């Protein structure tokens, strides 16, 4: 399959979108956990 084919581009587009979504979710989760941990130590932002 050549990198110029529409099927390949579609697959890569989907993969990139899923990766971005997963990264955003992971980042959000880490943010929440950090806030919880800091809250447990009595540190608020």
C-alpha distance matrix in Angstrom:
0.0 3.8 6.6 8.4 6.9 9.8 8.4 6.9 10.2 12.1 11.2 12.2 15.1 16.4 16.1 18.0 20.5 21.2 21.7 24.1 26.0 26.4 27.6 30.0 31.4 31.9 33.6 35.8 36.7 37.7 39.8 41.6 42.3 43.6 45.9 47.1 47.8 49.6 51.5 52.6 54.1 55.7 53.6 52.5 50.5
3.8 0.0 3.8 5.3 5.5 9.1 9.2 7.1 9.3 12.2 12.0 12.0 14.7 16.8 16.6 17.7 20.4 21.7 21.9 23.8 26.1 26.8 27.6 29.9 31.7 32.1 33.5 35.9 37.1 37.8 39.7 41.8 42.6 43.6 45.9 47.4 48.0 49.6 51.6 52.9 54.2 55.7 53.4 52.2 49.9
6.6 3.8 0.0 3.8 5.6 8.3 8.9 5.9 6.8 10.3 10.3 9.3 11.8 14.4 14.1 14.6 17.4 19.1 19.0 20.6 23.1 24.0 24.5 26.7 28.7 29.2 30.4 32.7 34.2 34.8 36.5 38.8 39.7 40.5 42.7 44.4 45.0 46.4 48.5 50.0 51.1 52.5 50.1 48.8 46.5
8.4 5.3 3.8 0.0 3.8 6.5 8.6 7.0 6.8 10.2 11.6 11.0 12.5 15.3 15.9 16.2 18.4 20.6 20.9 22.1 24.5 25.9 26.4 28.2 30.4 31.2 32.2 34.3 36.0 36.8 38.2 40.5 41.7 42.5 44.5 46.3 47.1 48.4 50.3 52.0 53.2 54.4 51.9 50.4 47.9
6.9 5.5 5.6 3.8 0.0 3.8 5.5 5.3 6.3 8.6 10.1 10.8 12.2 14.4 15.4 16.5 18.3 20.1 21.1 22.5 24.4 25.7 26.8 28.5 30.3 31.5 32.7 34.6 36.1 37.3 38.8 40.7 42.0 43.1 45.0 46.6 47.6 49.1 50.8 52.4 53.8 55.1 52.7 51.2 48.8
9.8 9.1 8.3 6.5 3.8 0.0 3.8 5.5 5.0 6.0 8.5 9.8 10.2 12.1 14.0 15.1 16.2 18.1 19.7 20.8 22.3 24.0 25.4 26.7 28.4 29.9 31.2 32.7 34.3 35.8 37.1 38.9 40.3 41.6 43.2 44.8 46.1 47.5 49.1 50.8 52.4 53.4 51.1 49.4 47.0
8.4 9.2 8.9 8.6 5.5 3.8 0.0 3.8 5.5 5.1 6.2 8.6 9.8 10.6 12.2 14.2 15.3 16.5 18.2 19.9 21.1 22.4 24.2 25.7 27.0 28.4 30.1 31.6 32.9 34.5 36.1 37.6 38.9 40.4 42.2 43.5 44.7 46.4 47.9 49.3 51.1 52.3 50.2 48.6 46.6
6.9 7.1 5.9 7.0 5.3 5.5 3.8 0.0 3.8 5.4 5.1 6.1 8.5 9.9 10.5 12.1 14.1 15.3 16.3 18.2 19.9 20.9 22.3 24.2 25.7 26.7 28.3 30.2 31.4 32.6 34.4 36.2 37.2 38.5 40.5 41.9 42.9 44.5 46.3 47.7 49.2 50.6 48.4 47.0 44.8
10.2 9.3 6.8 6.8 6.3 5.0 5.5 3.8 0.0 3.8 5.5 5.1 6.0 8.6 9.8 10.3 12.0 14.1 15.1 16.2 18.2 19.7 20.8 22.3 24.2 25.4 26.6 28.4 30.0 31.2 32.6 34.5 35.9 37.0 38.8 40.5 41.6 42.9 44.6 46.3 47.8 48.9 46.5 44.9 42.6
12.1 12.2 10.3 10.2 8.6 6.0 5.1 5.4 3.8 0.0 3.8 5.5 5.0 6.2 8.5 9.8 10.5 12.2 14.1 15.3 16.5 18.2 19.8 21.1 22.5 24.2 25.6 27.0 28.5 30.1 31.5 33.1 34.6 36.0 37.6 39.0 40.4 41.9 43.4 45.0 46.7 47.8 45.6 43.9 41.7
11.2 12.0 10.3 11.6 10.1 8.5 6.2 5.1 5.5 3.8 0.0 3.8 5.4 5.2 6.1 8.6 9.9 10.6 12.2 14.2 15.4 16.4 18.2 20.0 21.1 22.3 24.2 25.8 26.9 28.4 30.2 31.7 32.8 34.3 36.2 37.5 38.6 40.4 41.9 43.3 45.0 46.3 44.3 42.9 40.9
12.2 12.0 9.3 11.0 10.8 9.8 8.6 6.1 5.1 5.5 3.8 0.0 3.8 5.4 5.0 6.0 8.5 9.8 10.3 12.1 14.1 15.1 16.2 18.1 19.8 20.7 22.2 24.1 25.5 26.6 28.3 30.2 31.3 32.4 34.4 35.9 36.9 38.5 40.2 41.7 43.2 44.5 42.3 40.9 38.7
15.1 14.7 11.8 12.5 12.2 10.2 9.8 8.5 6.0 5.0 5.4 3.8 0.0 3.8 5.4 5.2 6.1 8.6 9.8 10.6 12.3 14.2 15.3 16.5 18.4 19.9 21.0 22.5 24.3 25.7 26.9 28.7 30.2 31.4 33.1 34.7 36.0 37.3 38.9 40.6 42.2 43.2 40.9 39.2 37.0
16.4 16.8 14.4 15.3 14.4 12.1 10.6 9.9 8.6 6.2 5.2 5.4 3.8 0.0 3.8 5.5 5.1 6.1 8.5 9.9 10.5 12.1 14.1 15.3 16.5 18.2 19.8 21.1 22.4 24.2 25.7 27.1 28.5 30.1 31.7 33.0 34.4 36.0 37.4 38.9 40.8 41.9 39.8 38.2 36.2
16.1 16.6 14.1 15.9 15.4 14.0 12.2 10.5 9.8 8.5 6.1 5.0 5.4 3.8 0.0 3.8 5.5 5.2 6.1 8.6 9.9 10.5 12.1 14.2 15.3 16.3 18.2 19.9 21.0 22.3 24.2 25.8 26.8 28.3 30.2 31.5 32.6 34.3 35.9 37.3 38.9 40.3 38.3 37.0 35.1
18.0 17.7 14.6 16.2 16.5 15.1 14.2 12.1 10.3 9.8 8.6 6.0 5.2 5.5 3.8 0.0 3.8 5.5 5.0 6.1 8.6 9.8 10.4 12.2 14.2 15.2 16.3 18.3 19.9 20.9 22.4 24.4 25.6 26.7 28.6 30.2 31.2 32.6 34.4 36.0 37.4 38.6 36.3 34.9 32.7
20.5 20.4 17.4 18.4 18.3 16.2 15.3 14.1 12.0 10.5 9.9 8.5 6.1 5.1 5.5 3.8 0.0 3.8 5.4 5.1 6.2 8.6 9.9 10.6 12.3 14.2 15.3 16.5 18.3 20.0 21.1 22.7 24.4 25.7 27.1 28.7 30.2 31.6 32.9 34.7 36.4 37.3 35.1 33.4 31.3
21.2 21.7 19.1 20.6 20.1 18.1 16.5 15.3 14.1 12.2 10.6 9.8 8.6 6.1 5.2 5.5 3.8 0.0 3.8 5.4 5.1 6.1 8.5 9.8 10.5 12.1 14.1 15.3 16.4 18.2 19.9 21.1 22.4 24.1 25.8 27.0 28.4 30.1 31.4 32.9 34.8 35.9 34.0 32.5 30.8
21.7 21.9 19.0 20.9 21.1 19.7 18.2 16.3 15.1 14.1 12.2 10.3 9.8 8.5 6.1 5.0 5.4 3.8 0.0 3.8 5.4 5.1 6.1 8.6 9.9 10.4 12.1 14.2 15.2 16.3 18.2 20.0 20.9 22.2 24.3 25.7 26.6 28.3 30.0 31.4 32.9 34.3 32.2 31.0 29.2
24.1 23.8 20.6 22.1 22.5 20.8 19.9 18.2 16.2 15.3 14.2 12.1 10.6 9.9 8.6 6.1 5.1 5.4 3.8 0.0 3.8 5.5 5.1 6.1 8.6 9.8 10.4 12.2 14.2 15.3 16.4 18.4 19.9 20.9 22.6 24.4 25.6 26.8 28.4 30.2 31.7 32.7 30.4 28.8 26.7
26.0 26.1 23.1 24.5 24.4 22.3 21.1 19.9 18.2 16.5 15.4 14.1 12.3 10.5 9.9 8.6 6.2 5.1 5.4 3.8 0.0 3.8 5.4 5.1 6.2 8.6 9.8 10.6 12.3 14.2 15.3 16.6 18.4 19.9 21.2 22.7 24.3 25.7 26.9 28.7 30.5 31.4 29.4 27.7 25.9
26.4 26.8 24.0 25.9 25.7 24.0 22.4 20.9 19.7 18.2 16.4 15.1 14.2 12.1 10.5 9.8 8.6 6.1 5.1 5.5 3.8 0.0 3.8 5.4 5.1 6.1 8.6 9.9 10.5 12.2 14.2 15.4 16.4 18.2 20.0 21.1 22.3 24.2 25.6 26.9 28.8 30.1 28.3 27.0 25.5
27.6 27.6 24.5 26.4 26.8 25.4 24.2 22.3 20.8 19.8 18.2 16.2 15.3 14.1 12.1 10.4 9.9 8.5 6.1 5.1 5.4 3.8 0.0 3.8 5.5 5.0 6.1 8.6 9.8 10.5 12.2 14.3 15.3 16.3 18.3 19.9 20.8 22.3 24.1 25.6 27.0 28.3 26.2 25.0 23.3
30.0 29.9 26.7 28.2 28.5 26.7 25.7 24.2 22.3 21.1 20.0 18.1 16.5 15.3 14.2 12.2 10.6 9.8 8.6 6.1 5.1 5.4 3.8 0.0 3.8 5.5 5.1 6.1 8.6 9.9 10.5 12.4 14.3 15.3 16.6 18.4 19.9 21.0 22.5 24.4 26.0 26.8 24.6 22.9 21.0
31.4 31.7 28.7 30.4 30.3 28.4 27.0 25.7 24.2 22.5 21.1 19.8 18.4 16.5 15.3 14.2 12.3 10.5 9.9 8.6 6.2 5.1 5.5 3.8 0.0 3.8 5.4 5.1 6.1 8.6 9.8 10.6 12.3 14.1 15.4 16.5 18.3 19.9 21.0 22.6 24.6 25.6 23.8 22.3 21.0
31.9 32.1 29.2 31.2 31.5 29.9 28.4 26.7 25.4 24.2 22.3 20.7 19.9 18.2 16.3 15.2 14.2 12.1 10.4 9.8 8.6 6.1 5.0 5.5 3.8 0.0 3.8 5.4 5.1 6.2 8.6 9.9 10.5 12.1 14.3 15.3 16.3 18.2 19.7 21.0 22.7 24.1 22.4 21.4 20.3
33.6 33.5 30.4 32.2 32.7 31.2 30.1 28.3 26.6 25.6 24.2 22.2 21.0 19.8 18.2 16.3 15.3 14.1 12.1 10.4 9.8 8.6 6.1 5.1 5.4 3.8 0.0 3.8 5.4 5.1 6.2 8.7 9.9 10.5 12.3 14.3 15.2 16.4 18.2 19.9 21.2 22.3 20.1 18.9 17.3
35.8 35.9 32.7 34.3 34.6 32.7 31.6 30.2 28.4 27.0 25.8 24.1 22.5 21.1 19.9 18.3 16.5 15.3 14.2 12.2 10.6 9.9 8.6 6.1 5.1 5.4 3.8 0.0 3.8 5.5 5.1 6.3 8.7 9.9 10.7 12.4 14.3 15.4 16.4 18.5 20.2 20.9 19.0 17.3 15.9
36.7 37.1 34.2 36.0 36.1 34.3 32.9 31.4 30.0 28.5 26.9 25.5 24.3 22.4 21.0 19.9 18.3 16.4 15.2 14.2 12.3 10.5 9.8 8.6 6.1 5.1 5.4 3.8 0.0 3.8 5.4 5.2 6.2 8.6 9.9 10.6 12.2 14.2 15.2 16.5 18.6 19.8 18.4 17.3 16.7
37.7 37.8 34.8 36.8 37.3 35.8 34.5 32.6 31.2 30.1 28.4 26.6 25.7 24.2 22.3 20.9 20.0 18.2 16.3 15.3 14.2 12.2 10.5 9.9 8.6 6.2 5.1 5.5 3.8 0.0 3.8 5.5 5.1 6.0 8.5 9.8 10.3 12.1 13.9 15.2 16.6 18.1 16.4 15.8 15.1
39.8 39.7 36.5 38.2 38.8 37.1 36.1 34.4 32.6 31.5 30.2 28.3 26.9 25.7 24.2 22.4 21.1 19.9 18.2 16.4 15.3 14.2 12.2 10.5 9.8 8.6 6.2 5.1 5.4 3.8 0.0 3.8 5.5 5.1 6.2 8.6 9.9 10.5 12.1 14.2 15.5 16.3 14.2 12.9 11.8
41.6 41.8 38.8 40.5 40.7 38.9 37.6 36.2 34.5 33.1 31.7 30.2 28.7 27.1 25.8 24.4 22.7 21.1 20.0 18.4 16.6 15.4 14.3 12.4 10.6 9.9 8.7 6.3 5.2 5.5 3.8 0.0 3.8 5.4 5.1 6.2 8.6 9.9 10.4 12.3 14.4 15.1 13.7 12.4 12.2
42.3 42.6 39.7 41.7 42.0 40.3 38.9 37.2 35.9 34.6 32.8 31.3 30.2 28.5 26.8 25.6 24.4 22.4 20.9 19.9 18.4 16.4 15.3 14.3 12.3 10.5 9.9 8.7 6.2 5.1 5.5 3.8 0.0 3.8 5.4 5.0 6.1 8.5 9.6 10.5 12.6 14.1 13.2 12.9 13.4
43.6 43.6 40.5 42.5 43.1 41.6 40.4 38.5 37.0 36.0 34.3 32.4 31.4 30.1 28.3 26.7 25.7 24.1 22.2 20.9 19.9 18.2 16.3 15.3 14.1 12.1 10.5 9.9 8.6 6.0 5.1 5.4 3.8 0.0 3.8 5.4 5.1 6.1 8.4 9.8 10.8 12.2 10.5 10.5 10.7
45.9 45.9 42.7 44.5 45.0 43.2 42.2 40.5 38.8 37.6 36.2 34.4 33.1 31.7 30.2 28.6 27.1 25.8 24.3 22.6 21.2 20.0 18.3 16.6 15.4 14.3 12.3 10.7 9.9 8.5 6.2 5.1 5.4 3.8 0.0 3.8 5.5 5.1 5.9 8.6 9.9 10.2 8.6 7.6 8.1
47.1 47.4 44.4 46.3 46.6 44.8 43.5 41.9 40.5 39.0 37.5 35.9 34.7 33.0 31.5 30.2 28.7 27.0 25.7 24.4 22.7 21.1 19.9 18.4 16.5 15.3 14.3 12.4 10.6 9.8 8.6 6.2 5.0 5.4 3.8 0.0 3.8 5.5 4.9 6.2 8.8 9.7 9.5 9.3 11.0
47.8 48.0 45.0 47.1 47.6 46.1 44.7 42.9 41.6 40.4 38.6 36.9 36.0 34.4 32.6 31.2 30.2 28.4 26.6 25.6 24.3 22.3 20.8 19.9 18.3 16.3 15.2 14.3 12.2 10.3 9.9 8.6 6.1 5.1 5.5 3.8 0.0 3.8 5.3 5.1 6.6 8.8 8.6 9.9 11.7
49.6 49.6 46.4 48.4 49.1 47.5 46.4 44.5 42.9 41.9 40.4 38.5 37.3 36.0 34.3 32.6 31.6 30.1 28.3 26.8 25.7 24.2 22.3 21.0 19.9 18.2 16.4 15.4 14.2 12.1 10.5 9.9 8.5 6.1 5.1 5.5 3.8 0.0 3.8 5.4 5.1 6.3 5.0 6.5 8.5
51.5 51.6 48.5 50.3 50.8 49.1 47.9 46.3 44.6 43.4 41.9 40.2 38.9 37.4 35.9 34.4 32.9 31.4 30.0 28.4 26.9 25.6 24.1 22.5 21.0 19.7 18.2 16.4 15.2 13.9 12.1 10.4 9.6 8.4 5.9 4.9 5.3 3.8 0.0 3.8 5.3 4.8 5.3 5.9 8.9
52.6 52.9 50.0 52.0 52.4 50.8 49.3 47.7 46.3 45.0 43.3 41.7 40.6 38.9 37.3 36.0 34.7 32.9 31.4 30.2 28.7 26.9 25.6 24.4 22.6 21.0 19.9 18.5 16.5 15.2 14.2 12.3 10.5 9.8 8.6 6.2 5.1 5.4 3.8 0.0 3.8 5.4 7.4 9.3 12.5
54.1 54.2 51.1 53.2 53.8 52.4 51.1 49.2 47.8 46.7 45.0 43.2 42.2 40.8 38.9 37.4 36.4 34.8 32.9 31.7 30.5 28.8 27.0 26.0 24.6 22.7 21.2 20.2 18.6 16.6 15.5 14.4 12.6 10.8 9.9 8.8 6.6 5.1 5.3 3.8 0.0 3.8 5.6 8.7 11.9
55.7 55.7 52.5 54.4 55.1 53.4 52.3 50.6 48.9 47.8 46.3 44.5 43.2 41.9 40.3 38.6 37.3 35.9 34.3 32.7 31.4 30.1 28.3 26.8 25.6 24.1 22.3 20.9 19.8 18.1 16.3 15.1 14.1 12.2 10.2 9.7 8.8 6.3 4.8 5.4 3.8 0.0 3.8 6.4 10.1
53.6 53.4 50.1 51.9 52.7 51.1 50.2 48.4 46.5 45.6 44.3 42.3 40.9 39.8 38.3 36.3 35.1 34.0 32.2 30.4 29.4 28.3 26.2 24.6 23.8 22.4 20.1 19.0 18.4 16.4 14.2 13.7 13.2 10.5 8.6 9.5 8.6 5.0 5.3 7.4 5.6 3.8 0.0 3.8 6.8
52.5 52.2 48.8 50.4 51.2 49.4 48.6 47.0 44.9 43.9 42.9 40.9 39.2 38.2 37.0 34.9 33.4 32.5 31.0 28.8 27.7 27.0 25.0 22.9 22.3 21.4 18.9 17.3 17.3 15.8 12.9 12.4 12.9 10.5 7.6 9.3 9.9 6.5 5.9 9.3 8.7 6.4 3.8 0.0 3.8
50.5 49.9 46.5 47.9 48.8 47.0 46.6 44.8 42.6 41.7 40.9 38.7 37.0 36.2 35.1 32.7 31.3 30.8 29.2 26.7 25.9 25.5 23.3 21.0 21.0 20.3 17.3 15.9 16.7 15.1 11.8 12.2 13.4 10.7 8.1 11.0 11.7 8.5 8.9 12.5 11.9 10.1 6.8 3.8 0.0
